[in-house]
């Protein structure tokens, strides 16, 4: 805070000034004149001028007395002596406090209304934008995002991709078999990331990444096939592109209204693959159909969901289904369990062992 003691001129005081557009604090001089106060910067230039009719008291604390310009929501913080001098020229400053609060409440209400309206309109807007996006652009975008993820992991861990040739051939065999029964308009590029999390993600353009932790957790090629069929369904339905448009759109709106933010970063890219309950259920449905048509069956998918459900229970925390935006794992297991269970393996035992050891 600047000094709250007034200079020798009884109508001139030091203060802290906030312009109402950002949280940046400016050390200024306030000069009280006939019908208005001048806010002077360090270089003696006038930053702002407030009519006394627009000035309202907001609150008082250890930092000083705070007043606000009702018209612009700009604020001043200064000492008691400055406020006493202001009250001589603006005796109604306390009476305008309610008006100032109403203005702030109205501004908050408008902001909330815009955000809520955007939230409900976003699915429609997103669908339209995705439909207009050429597949060639989506593929380039996915390639760029993939490079960002791999580059960041290499910078942090020294290694990102697991590229053992024998394990890669086994993975390609599963992808090729499933691809014969999908409806994708683009080819799949499936790689293994050297990351311990039990996860798999699909990015725009057909890029799919299986995490090392998932391979270590899976007990059969049927379980992995269920996961891959699910991620391939996301690609077929262009869910990653929907997530990208929705996430970046909300981020841009938030930036315009509040400032700040960052559209980049690996963590943000991974967050794009966190889908709603309805989207995940849609991908499950398509995946189960693909597994059935490929003669693999959904028993592997059901077994994998069962294991994940047990892990969640061991962790001791799980959102109730009605509070979660993501499908309950136990319910996903039951859905897979209700589908056709008999099926065949794609890989031999040796091929499956090589795939699980792809990162070694």
CORWO-V496282 format. One line per field, one symbol per residue. psi: psi as a letter, one per 40 degrees, with the letter a starting at -180 (. if undefined). burial: + if it has 9 or more other C-alpha atoms within 8 Angstrom, else -. A space follows every 50 residues. Layout:
psi=???
burial=???
//
This chain:
psi=iihehiadheehiiihhheediehhhhihhhhaceiihhhideeihdihh ideehihdihadeahhiihddeeiiihaiddddddddddgeedddedddd ddddddddddddddddddddeddddddddddehidddddddddddddddd ddddddeeidihfhdddddddddddddddeeifieiihhhihhgheigii ihiieehhhhiddddddieiddddddddddddddddefdddddddddddd dddddddeiaiheaidddddddehiidddddddddddddddddeediedd dddddddddddddddehhiideeieiihdddddddddeahdiaiidiidd ddddddede.
burial=---+-+----++++++++++------++++++---++++++----+--++ ++-+++++-----+++++++--+++++++--++-+++-++--+--++-++ +-++------+----------++--++-++-------++++++-++-+++ ++++-----++++--+++-++++++-++--++-----+-+++++---+-+ +++++++++++++++--+--++++++++++++++++-+++++++++++-- +--++----------+-+++-++-+++-+++-++-+++-+++-+-+++++ ++++++-++--++----------+-+++++-++++++-+++-+--++--- ++-+++-++-
//
